[in-house]
């Protein structure tokens, strides 16, 4: 372990028992589910708030109950797919449950603050900026190369630029919340607690990577490419875990994650989901499944290139 990572792990060593990690993860997931149930309840009740008020005042009937339920499944489905701008924003906000859960878990089981899981603030900001810059420069270079080959499909405008710019600040904040939540749980909490107890990187790098990959297992949408998606996501998780262990903060992994998701969610959509605010999409309808495999392989190439560049930068620094 690097001296930076040893310093980062120091506050976790006093409470590195496995029972704390397992119980803490259960609490984090429980609060995440509770937060999402709260959002679902709001989706049910807010559209019929006027009917509820009338019923409460004695001038209405109980039909608001069925009225609220009617169409809820459709709304939840749109939120789950990020099918329109507001659905995508709401989906990103659902990840606040992980922030709340991790903060409470750290307080109850580890006597720590949430801010300590990120690392020292100046280092986090510096490394976050580095991660975004690396992904932008290298990703842009690879995209430019692929544009000269058949691997990069024909794209078309998917969202009106004026609407896209209107929602952009909220969308960026949402992706910041979503990627920060995943980094807190997988690289900050799980990896940090394992590394504080076990010296072997085979344990503290491998387990969070496997869990992160499996968290993106979705055969209903990915079909035959499901395990390739899991492998691609796992490769990103491994790179993020390694860079966290090298840099001693979540800043670098968070910056890479943020830039990657901005590219995949706000700029170019090829996965068929989370496309409510994508500026560009595939020109050929239904072609995404056929093109997904080479695009995922290209994404793997991008991640390896960015990881190698970040490792060289850290060594030079």
WOWOSUL-V371503 format. One record per pair of residues at least 4 apart in sequence whose ideal C-beta (glycine too) atoms are under 8 Angstrom apart, sorted by the first residue. I is the first residue (numbers start at 1). J is the second residue. D is the distance in whole Angstrom. If there is no record, write none. Layout:
# WOWOSUL-V371503
((I;J;D) (I;J;D))
This chain:
# WOWOSUL-V371503
((1;5;5) (1;6;5) (1;9;8) (1;195;7) (1;199;8) (1;245;7) (2;6;7) (2;245;7) (2;246;6) (2;247;8) (2;248;6) (3;7;6) (3;248;8) (4;8;6) (4;246;8) (4;247;6) (4;248;3) (4;249;8) (5;9;6) (5;195;7) (5;244;8) (5;245;5) (5;246;7) (5;247;8) (5;248;5) (6;10;7) (6;248;8) (7;248;6) (8;119;6) (8;192;7) (8;248;4) (8;249;6) (9;13;6) (9;192;6) (9;195;6) (9;196;5) (11;112;6) (11;116;6) (12;16;6) (12;110;7) (12;112;7) (12;192;5) (12;193;6) (12;195;8) (12;196;4) (13;196;5) (14;110;8) (14;111;8) (15;20;6) (15;109;6) (15;110;4) (15;111;7) (15;112;8) (16;20;8) (16;21;8) (16;193;6) (16;196;4) (16;197;4) (17;21;7) (17;197;8) (18;22;6) (18;197;7) (19;23;6) (20;24;6) (20;109;5) (20;110;7) (20;193;7) (21;25;6) (21;189;8) (21;190;7) (21;193;4) (21;194;7) (22;26;7) (23;27;7) (23;109;6) (24;28;6) (24;105;4) (24;106;8) (24;108;8) (24;109;5) (24;110;7) (24;189;7) (24;193;8) (25;29;6) (25;105;8) (25;189;8) (25;190;7) (26;30;6) (27;31;6) (27;101;6) (27;104;7) (27;105;5) (27;108;7) (27;109;8) (28;32;6) (28;98;6) (28;101;4) (28;102;6) (28;105;5) (28;185;6) (28;189;7) (29;33;6) (29;101;7) (30;34;6) (30;101;7) (31;35;6) (31;97;6) (31;100;5) (31;101;3) (31;104;6) (32;36;7) (32;97;4) (32;98;5) (32;101;5) (33;37;6) (33;97;7) (34;38;7) (34;97;7) (35;39;7) (35;94;7) (35;96;6) (35;97;3) (35;100;6) (35;101;8) (36;40;6) (36;94;5) (36;97;6) (37;41;6) (38;42;7) (39;43;7) (39;90;7) (39;93;7) (39;94;6) (40;44;6) (40;72;8) (40;76;6) (41;45;6) (42;46;5) (43;47;8) (43;72;6) (43;75;5) (43;76;7) (43;79;7) (44;68;5) (44;69;7) (44;72;5) (45;49;6) (45;52;7) (45;68;6) (47;67;8) (47;68;7) (47;71;8) (48;52;6) (48;64;4) (48;67;5) (48;68;4) (49;53;6) (50;54;6) (51;55;6) (51;60;6) (51;63;7) (51;64;4) (51;67;6) (52;56;6) (52;64;5) (53;57;6) (53;60;8) (54;59;5) (54;60;3) (55;59;8) (55;60;4) (55;61;7) (55;62;6) (55;64;6) (60;64;7) (63;67;6) (64;68;6) (65;69;7) (66;70;6) (68;72;7) (71;75;6) (72;76;6) (73;77;6) (74;78;7) (75;79;6) (75;87;8) (76;80;6) (77;81;6) (77;83;8) (78;83;4) (78;84;6) (78;87;4) (79;83;8) (79;87;5) (79;90;5) (79;91;5) (79;94;8) (80;91;7) (81;87;7) (81;273;5) (81;274;7) (81;276;8) (82;87;6) (82;88;4) (82;91;5) (82;265;7) (82;273;7) (82;274;4) (82;275;7) (82;276;5) (82;277;8) (83;87;5) (83;88;8) (83;275;7) (83;276;5) (84;88;7) (84;276;4) (85;89;6) (85;163;7) (85;167;5) (85;171;8) (85;276;5) (85;277;5) (86;90;6) (86;276;8) (87;91;6) (87;276;6) (88;92;7) (88;171;7) (88;174;7) (88;265;7) (88;274;7) (88;276;4) (88;277;5) (89;93;6) (89;167;7) (89;170;5) (89;171;7) (89;174;5) (90;94;7) (91;174;8) (91;274;8) (92;171;8) (92;173;8) (92;174;3) (92;175;6) (92;177;6) (92;178;5) (93;174;6) (93;177;7) (95;99;7) (95;177;5) (95;178;4) (95;181;4) (95;182;8) (96;100;6) (96;177;6) (96;181;7) (97;101;6) (97;181;8) (98;102;6) (98;181;4) (98;182;7) (98;184;6) (98;185;5) (99;103;6) (99;114;7) (99;177;7) (99;180;7) (99;181;6) (99;184;7) (100;104;6) (101;105;6) (102;106;6) (102;114;6) (102;117;7) (102;181;8) (102;184;5) (102;185;6) (102;188;7) (102;189;6) (103;107;7) (103;113;8) (103;114;4) (104;108;6) (105;109;6) (105;110;7) (105;189;7) (106;110;5) (106;111;8) (106;112;4) (106;113;7) (106;114;6) (106;116;8) (106;117;7) (106;189;8) (107;111;7) (107;112;7) (107;113;8) (112;116;5) (112;117;7) (114;118;8) (114;184;8) (115;121;8) (117;184;6) (117;188;4) (117;189;6) (117;192;7) (117;250;7) (118;124;5) (118;184;8) (118;188;7) (118;249;6) (118;250;5) (118;251;7) (118;254;8) (119;123;5) (119;124;5) (119;248;6) (119;249;3) (119;250;6) (119;251;6) (120;124;7) (120;249;7) (121;125;6) (122;126;6) (123;127;6) (123;247;7) (123;248;7) (123;249;5) (123;251;6) (124;128;6) (124;249;5) (124;250;6) (124;251;4) (124;254;8) (125;129;7) (125;251;7) (126;130;7) (126;251;7) (127;131;6) (127;247;5) (127;249;6) (127;251;3) (127;252;4) (127;255;6) (128;132;7) (128;251;4) (128;252;7) (128;254;5) (128;255;4) (128;258;7) (129;133;6) (129;255;7) (130;134;6) (130;251;8) (130;252;6) (130;255;6) (130;310;7) (130;313;7) (131;135;6) (131;251;7) (131;252;5) (131;253;7) (131;254;7) (131;255;2) (131;256;4) (131;257;8) (131;258;7) (131;259;7) (131;310;7) (132;136;6) (132;255;5) (132;256;8) (132;258;6) (132;259;5) (133;137;6) (133;255;8) (134;138;6) (134;255;8) (134;256;7) (134;259;8) (134;306;5) (134;309;6) (134;310;6) (134;313;8) (135;139;5) (135;255;7) (135;256;5) (135;259;4) (135;260;6) (135;263;7) (135;306;6) (136;140;6) (136;259;6) (137;141;6) (138;142;6) (138;302;7) (138;305;5) (138;306;5) (138;309;6) (139;143;6) (139;259;7) (139;260;8) (139;263;6) (139;302;6) (139;306;7) (140;144;6) (141;145;7) (142;146;6) (142;298;7) (142;301;7) (142;302;5) (142;305;7) (143;147;6) (143;152;7) (144;148;8) (145;149;7) (146;151;5) (146;152;4) (146;298;6) (147;152;5) (151;294;5) (151;295;8) (151;298;6) (153;270;8) (153;282;6) (153;283;7) (153;284;7) (153;287;7) (153;291;5) (154;282;7) (154;283;4) (154;284;7) (155;268;7) (155;280;4) (155;281;7) (155;282;7) (155;283;6) (156;280;7) (156;281;6) (156;282;8) (156;283;4) (157;161;8) (157;279;7) (157;280;6) (158;269;7) (158;275;7) (158;278;5) (158;279;6) (158;280;6) (158;281;4) (159;163;6) (159;164;5) (159;277;6) (159;278;6) (159;279;6) (160;164;7) (161;165;6) (161;279;7) (162;166;6) (163;167;7) (164;168;6) (164;266;8) (164;277;6) (164;279;5) (167;171;5) (167;277;6) (168;172;6) (168;266;7) (168;277;8) (169;173;6) (170;174;6) (171;175;6) (171;265;8) (171;266;6) (171;277;5) (172;176;6) (172;262;7) (172;266;8) (173;177;7) (174;178;6) (175;179;6) (175;258;6) (175;261;5) (175;262;6) (175;265;6) (175;266;7) (176;180;6) (176;258;6) (177;181;6) (178;182;7) (178;261;7) (179;183;6) (179;254;6) (179;257;4) (179;258;5) (179;261;6) (180;184;6) (180;254;6) (180;258;8) (181;185;7) (182;186;6) (182;212;7) (182;257;7) (183;187;5) (183;188;6) (183;240;7) (183;250;5) (183;253;5) (183;254;5) (183;257;6) (184;188;5) (184;189;6) (184;250;7) (185;189;5) (185;190;6) (186;190;5) (186;191;7) (186;208;5) (186;211;7) (186;212;5) (186;237;7) (186;240;8) (186;241;8) (187;191;5) (187;192;8) (187;208;6) (187;240;6) (187;241;6) (187;244;5) (187;250;6) (187;253;5) (188;192;6) (188;250;5) (189;193;6) (190;194;6) (190;207;7) (190;208;5) (190;211;7) (191;195;6) (191;204;5) (191;205;7) (191;207;8) (191;208;4) (191;241;6) (191;244;7) (191;245;8) (192;196;6) (193;197;7) (194;198;6) (194;203;6) (194;204;4) (194;207;6) (194;208;7) (195;204;4) (195;245;7) (198;203;4) (198;204;6) (200;204;7) (201;205;5) (201;206;8) (201;245;7) (202;206;5) (203;207;6) (204;208;7) (204;241;8) (204;245;8) (205;209;6) (205;238;7) (205;241;5) (205;242;6) (205;245;7) (206;210;6) (207;211;6) (208;212;6) (208;237;6) (208;241;6) (209;213;6) (209;234;5) (209;237;4) (209;238;4) (209;241;6) (210;214;6) (210;234;7) (211;215;6) (212;216;7) (212;233;6) (212;234;6) (212;236;8) (212;237;4) (213;217;8) (213;230;5) (213;231;7) (213;233;5) (213;234;3) (213;237;6) (214;230;6) (215;233;8) (216;229;6) (216;230;6) (216;233;4) (217;226;6) (217;229;8) (217;230;5) (218;222;5) (218;226;7) (218;229;7) (219;223;7) (219;226;4) (221;271;8) (221;272;7) (221;273;6) (222;226;4) (222;228;8) (222;229;5) (222;292;8) (223;289;6) (224;289;8) (225;229;6) (225;289;7) (225;292;5) (225;293;6) (225;296;7) (226;230;7) (227;231;6) (228;232;6) (228;292;8) (228;293;6) (228;296;5) (229;233;6) (229;296;7) (230;234;6) (231;235;6) (231;300;8) (232;236;7) (232;296;5) (232;299;6) (232;300;6) (232;303;8) (233;237;6) (234;238;6) (235;239;7) (235;300;6) (235;303;6) (235;304;8) (236;240;6) (236;256;8) (236;257;8) (236;260;7) (236;303;5) (237;241;6) (238;242;6) (239;243;6) (239;256;7) (239;303;6) (239;304;8) (239;306;7) (239;307;4) (240;244;6) (240;252;8) (240;253;4) (240;256;6) (240;257;6) (241;245;6) (241;253;7) (242;246;6) (242;307;7) (242;311;8) (243;247;6) (243;252;5) (243;253;6) (243;256;7) (243;307;7) (243;310;6) (243;311;7) (243;314;7) (244;248;8) (244;249;7) (244;250;6) (244;252;7) (244;253;5) (246;311;7) (246;314;5) (247;251;7) (247;252;5) (247;314;6) (250;254;5) (251;255;6) (252;256;7) (252;310;6) (252;314;8) (253;257;6) (254;258;6) (255;259;6) (256;260;6) (256;306;6) (256;310;8) (257;261;6) (258;262;6) (259;263;7) (260;264;6) (261;265;5) (262;266;5) (262;267;7) (263;267;5) (263;268;7) (264;268;7) (264;269;7) (264;270;8) (264;271;7) (264;274;8) (265;269;7) (265;274;5) (265;275;8) (265;277;7) (265;278;7) (266;277;6) (266;278;7) (266;279;7) (267;278;7) (267;279;5) (267;280;6) (268;278;7) (268;279;7) (268;280;5) (268;281;7) (269;274;7) (269;275;4) (269;278;3) (269;280;7) (269;281;5) (269;282;8) (270;281;7) (270;282;6) (270;288;6) (270;291;7) (270;292;7) (270;295;6) (271;275;8) (271;288;7) (271;292;7) (272;288;5) (272;289;8) (274;278;8) (275;281;6) (282;287;5) (282;288;6) (282;291;7) (287;291;6) (288;292;6) (291;295;6) (292;296;6) (293;297;7) (294;298;6) (295;299;6) (296;300;7) (297;301;7) (298;302;6) (299;303;6) (300;304;6) (301;305;6) (302;306;6) (303;307;6) (304;308;6) (305;309;6) (306;310;6) (307;311;6) (308;312;6) (309;313;6) (310;314;6) (311;315;6) (312;316;6) (313;317;6))
